[in-house]
Amino acid sequence: MNDIKIKLIQKICESDNYYLLSAFLKNFESKSPDIISESPSIYESEKPMTEEEVENYFKEEEVKLPAEILDILKISEEQIKNGQTFTNEEVNSYFEEWLKD
């Protein structure tokens, strides 16, 4: 019995889950020792993220493109500078014709 109590105390001390600890306390404070509360929903079991955690979660990672792709992008930039572009209508028309064949 003492081993169980010690393990429970250790787990309680290690836990940062407010909802779990709160439910655990409610069970002990209930009038009937046989009452077991439902486990918290998935939304309640998660503690809210700190501002720093939110910032890190949405932080964009630097993307490293292969040299071949960078070369293609440079060529595309030169084509744009030289006016070698198509309108959206021209591209749509081209693909409409291409899909007919």
C-alpha positions in Angstrom: 0.0 0.0 0.0 2.8 2.4 0.9 4.5 1.7 -2.5 1.3 2.8 -4.3 1.1 6.0 -2.2 4.7 6.8 -3.0 4.2 6.2 -6.7 1.1 8.4 -6.7 2.8 11.2 -4.9 5.7 11.0 -7.4 3.4 11.1 -10.4 1.4 14.0 -8.9 4.6 16.0 -8.3 5.9 15.3 -11.9 2.6 16.2 -13.6 1.9 19.6 -15.1 -1.5 18.6 -16.4 -3.9 20.9 -14.6 -7.0 19.1 -15.8 -5.7 15.7 -14.8 -4.7 16.9 -11.4 -8.0 18.7 -10.9 -10.0 15.6 -11.8 -7.8 13.5 -9.5 -8.4 15.9 -6.6 -12.2 15.9 -7.3 -12.2 12.1 -7.1 -10.5 12.2 -3.7 -12.9 14.9 -2.5 -16.0 13.1 -3.7 -18.3 11.6 -1.1 -18.3 8.1 -2.6 -14.9 6.4 -2.9 -16.2 4.3 -5.8 -16.8 7.3 -8.1 -14.4 7.6 -10.9 -14.6 10.6 -13.1 -14.3 10.5 -16.9 -11.0 11.2 -18.3 -10.6 14.8 -19.6 -11.4 15.3 -23.3 -8.5 15.7 -25.6 -8.9 19.4 -25.7 -8.9 19.7 -21.9 -5.9 17.5 -21.4 -3.6 19.8 -23.4 -2.2 22.7 -21.5 -2.3 26.0 -23.4 0.8 26.9 -25.3 3.0 29.8 -24.1 3.6 32.7 -26.5 7.1 31.4 -27.1 5.8 27.9 -27.9 3.3 29.4 -30.4 6.0 31.5 -32.0 8.3 28.5 -32.4 5.4 26.3 -33.7 4.7 28.8 -36.5 8.3 29.7 -37.1 9.2 29.3 -40.7 12.2 27.1 -41.5 14.7 28.3 -44.0 14.3 26.3 -47.3 17.4 25.4 -49.1 16.8 24.8 -52.8 19.0 22.7 -55.0 21.4 24.5 -57.4 19.4 23.3 -60.4 16.2 24.9 -59.1 18.1 28.2 -58.3 19.4 28.2 -61.9 15.8 27.8 -63.3 14.6 30.6 -61.1 17.4 32.9 -62.4 16.4 32.1 -66.0 12.8 32.8 -65.2 13.7 36.2 -63.7 15.7 37.1 -66.8 12.7 36.1 -69.0 10.4 38.4 -66.9 12.9 41.3 -67.3 12.9 40.7 -71.0 9.2 40.7 -71.3 9.0 37.0 -72.2 5.8 36.3 -70.3 2.2 35.1 -71.0 -1.0 36.5 -69.7 -3.3 34.2 -67.7 -5.7 34.1 -70.7 -3.0 33.0 -73.0 -1.9 30.2 -70.7 -5.5 29.0 -70.3 -6.1 29.1 -74.0 -2.9 27.1 -74.6 -3.9 24.4 -72.1 -7.5 24.2 -73.5 -6.1 23.5 -76.9 -3.6 21.0 -75.5 -6.3 19.1 -73.6 -8.4 18.8 -76.8 -5.7 16.7 -78.5 
